[in-house]
Amino acid sequence: MAIAMSEPAAGSDLAGIKTTALEDGDSFVLNGQKTFISNGINCDLVIVVAKDPRESNPHAAVDLFLVEAGTPGFEKGKRLNKIGWRSQDTAELFFADCRIPGENRLGPKGTGFKNLMINLQQERLICAIGAQTAAEFMLEETIRYCRQREVFGKKLTQLQNTQFVLAEIAAEVTIGRTFVDKMILEHWQKNSVSVEVSMAKLWITEMAWRVADRCLQLFGGYGYCEEYPIARAWRDIRVTRILAGSNEIMKQVIARAVTK
Ligand SMILES: Cc1cc2nc3c(=O)[nH]c(=O)nc-3n(C[C@H](O)[C@H](O)[C@H](O)COP(=O)(O)OP(=O)(O)OC[C@H]3O[C@@H](n4cnc5c(N)ncnc54)[C@H](O)[C@@H]3O)c2cc1C
C-alpha cells in the first residue's frame, strides 16, 4: 500500500494540493500528480488525497480515495534516485481521467482532512521510533569499532575525546528512548498527545542526525566507505528531519500549542 498526499507544489502545505476527484454519477474521476510516494512502485493499492473541485472550503474539499494499481488513467512514474533509503521505493504517481467506483471514497464526504490529521500522531511517532532505534544502532556500532581500533598505540576508547563523545551520545540516546517509550504508551492508550509526539519527532530526529555525524567522525575514513554500516546509517537518517511533517512544521505545531 501507499499513501499519496504530497504533490510537486504542495508538501508541507497539504491544503494546497491540486489533485481533484470529481463526482460523476456513481463514480469519481481523478486528475492530478503526486510525488515522493513511498511504495509508489510496489503498491497494489494507494490512498490518494484529492479535492472536490466544486467545494470552496479547502479543508471540507479534501477526501481520501482508494485507487488500485492497473486502474486505467493511473500511471506510476519514475522511481526517484535518493541519497538514502535506497531499499525503499519512492515514486511519482499520475492520474489522468482515472475513474474509480464511488464506494472507493474512504468515509463520509469531507472527512479526509480530519482523518489525515488524526493519523499524523501515529505517523510522526513511527518516524521518532525509527530515528531512535537508528541512533541506538549507530552508538552500538561505534562503540564496537572504537573498542578495537588503535591509534597512537591506544584503543580509541582509551582517548578522552572518544570517551566524552560516546558519553554525550549515550546520554542523548537514553533521554530519547525514555521519551519515545512514554509516547508509545500514551499512543497505545489512545491518548491525544500530538503535540508531545511532534516534540519527540523533532528532538529525536535532530538528535539522531547529530549522533550519525559524530559517530561517523569516530570511524575516520572508514566511516566514509559504504562497506561500513555507519555510512549508510548517516545517509539514511537525514530524511527523517524532512518527512512525516518537516521539523520546521513540528516547531509550528509545538509553538502554536505553547503560545495559545
Ligand atoms: C523518502 C521520502 C518519502 C516520502 N514518502 C511520502 C509518502 O509516502 N507520501 C506522501 O504523501 N509524501 C511523502 N513524502 C513527502 C514528504 O512528506 C515531504 O517531502 C515533506 O512533507 C516536505 O514537503 P516538501 O518536500 O514539498 O517541502 P516544502 O513543503 O516545499 O518545504 C521546503 C522547506 O520549507 C520549510 N517550510 C515549509 N513550510 C514552512 C513554514 N510554514 N515555516 C517554516 N518553514 C517551512 C520545510 O520545512 C522545508 O525545509 C516523502 C518524502 C521523502 C523524501
The ligand as an SDF file (V2000), in Angstrom:
LIG
                    3D

 53 58  0  0  0  0  0  0  0  0999 V2000
   11.9420    9.4950    1.1370 C   0  0  0  0  0  0  0  0  0  0  0  0
   10.6480   10.2300    1.2040 C   0  0  0  0  0  0  0  0  0  0  0  0
    9.4670    9.5180    1.3830 C   0  0  0  0  0  0  0  0  0  0  0  0
    8.2490   10.1950    1.3970 C   0  0  0  0  0  0  0  0  0  0  0  0
    7.0770    9.4800    1.4780 N   0  0  0  0  0  0  0  0  0  0  0  0
    5.8950   10.1200    1.3180 C   0  0  0  0  0  0  0  0  0  0  0  0
    4.6660    9.3740    1.2060 C   0  0  0  0  0  0  0  0  0  0  0  0
    4.6450    8.1460    1.2980 O   0  0  0  0  0  0  0  0  0  0  0  0
    3.5250   10.0530    0.9880 N   0  0  0  0  0  0  0  0  0  0  0  0
    3.4910   11.4140    0.8680 C   0  0  0  0  0  0  0  0  0  0  0  0
    2.4220   11.9500    0.6540 O   0  0  0  0  0  0  0  0  0  0  0  0
    4.6240   12.1450    0.9730 N   0  0  0  0  0  0  0  0  0  0  0  0
    5.8250   11.5260    1.1920 C   0  0  0  0  0  0  0  0  0  0  0  0
    6.9880   12.2660    1.2550 N   0  0  0  0  0  0  0  0  0  0  0  0
    6.9220   13.7210    1.1210 C   0  0  0  0  0  0  0  0  0  0  0  0
    7.2140   14.4560    2.4270 C   0  0  0  0  0  0  0  0  0  0  0  0
    6.1330   14.3300    3.3040 O   0  0  0  0  0  0  0  0  0  0  0  0
    7.5190   15.9260    2.0370 C   0  0  0  0  0  0  0  0  0  0  0  0
    8.7710   15.9220    1.3800 O   0  0  0  0  0  0  0  0  0  0  0  0
    7.5440   16.8260    3.2440 C   0  0  0  0  0  0  0  0  0  0  0  0
    6.2620   16.9600    3.8120 O   0  0  0  0  0  0  0  0  0  0  0  0
    8.0550   18.2310    2.8850 C   0  0  0  0  0  0  0  0  0  0  0  0
    7.3730   18.7360    1.7830 O   0  0  0  0  0  0  0  0  0  0  0  0
    8.2010   19.3060    0.5220 P   0  0  0  0  0  0  0  0  0  0  0  0
    9.2390   18.3170    0.1700 O   0  0  0  0  0  0  0  0  0  0  0  0
    7.2330   19.7210   -0.5160 O   0  0  0  0  0  0  0  0  0  0  0  0
    8.9420   20.5810    1.1030 O   0  0  0  0  0  0  0  0  0  0  0  0
    8.3220   22.0430    1.2310 P   0  0  0  0  0  0  0  0  0  0  0  0
    6.9840   21.9830    1.8400 O   0  0  0  0  0  0  0  0  0  0  0  0
    8.4810   22.7550   -0.0850 O   0  0  0  0  0  0  0  0  0  0  0  0
    9.3310   22.6970    2.2690 O   0  0  0  0  0  0  0  0  0  0  0  0
   10.6100   23.2280    1.8990 C   0  0  0  0  0  0  0  0  0  0  0  0
   11.2920   23.7680    3.1480 C   0  0  0  0  0  0  0  0  0  0  0  0
   10.4810   24.8080    3.6870 O   0  0  0  0  0  0  0  0  0  0  0  0
   10.1770   24.5140    5.0370 C   0  0  0  0  0  0  0  0  0  0  0  0
    8.8430   25.0100    5.3670 N   0  0  0  0  0  0  0  0  0  0  0  0
    7.6670   24.6620    4.7870 C   0  0  0  0  0  0  0  0  0  0  0  0
    6.6470   25.3240    5.3550 N   0  0  0  0  0  0  0  0  0  0  0  0
    7.1970   26.1030    6.3170 C   0  0  0  0  0  0  0  0  0  0  0  0
    6.6590   27.0160    7.2730 C   0  0  0  0  0  0  0  0  0  0  0  0
    5.3500   27.2630    7.3210 N   0  0  0  0  0  0  0  0  0  0  0  0
    7.5130   27.6580    8.1160 N   0  0  0  0  0  0  0  0  0  0  0  0
    8.8480   27.4270    8.0470 C   0  0  0  0  0  0  0  0  0  0  0  0
    9.4150   26.5700    7.1780 N   0  0  0  0  0  0  0  0  0  0  0  0
    8.5960   25.9210    6.3170 C   0  0  0  0  0  0  0  0  0  0  0  0
   10.2390   22.9950    5.1520 C   0  0  0  0  0  0  0  0  0  0  0  0
   10.4460   22.6010    6.4790 O   0  0  0  0  0  0  0  0  0  0  0  0
   11.4270   22.7110    4.2500 C   0  0  0  0  0  0  0  0  0  0  0  0
   12.6100   22.9080    4.9760 O   0  0  0  0  0  0  0  0  0  0  0  0
    8.2160   11.6140    1.2880 C   0  0  0  0  0  0  0  0  0  0  0  0
    9.4120   12.3290    1.1410 C   0  0  0  0  0  0  0  0  0  0  0  0
   10.6160   11.6520    1.0910 C   0  0  0  0  0  0  0  0  0  0  0  0
   11.8750   12.4500    0.8980 C   0  0  0  0  0  0  0  0  0  0  0  0
  1  2  1  0
  2  3  1  0
  2 52  2  0
  3  4  2  0
  4  5  1  0
  4 50  1  0
  5  6  2  0
  6  7  1  0
  6 13  1  0
  7  8  2  0
  7  9  1  0
  9 10  1  0
 10 11  2  0
 10 12  1  0
 12 13  2  0
 13 14  1  0
 14 15  1  0
 14 50  1  0
 15 16  1  0
 16 17  1  0
 16 18  1  0
 18 19  1  0
 18 20  1  0
 20 21  1  0
 20 22  1  0
 22 23  1  0
 23 24  1  0
 24 25  2  0
 24 26  1  0
 24 27  1  0
 27 28  1  0
 28 29  2  0
 28 30  1  0
 28 31  1  0
 31 32  1  0
 32 33  1  0
 33 34  1  0
 33 48  1  0
 34 35  1  0
 35 36  1  0
 35 46  1  0
 36 37  1  0
 36 45  1  0
 37 38  2  0
 38 39  1  0
 39 40  1  0
 39 45  2  0
 40 41  1  0
 40 42  2  0
 42 43  1  0
 43 44  2  0
 44 45  1  0
 46 47  1  0
 46 48  1  0
 48 49  1  0
 50 51  2  0
 51 52  1  0
 52 53  1  0
M  END
$$$$
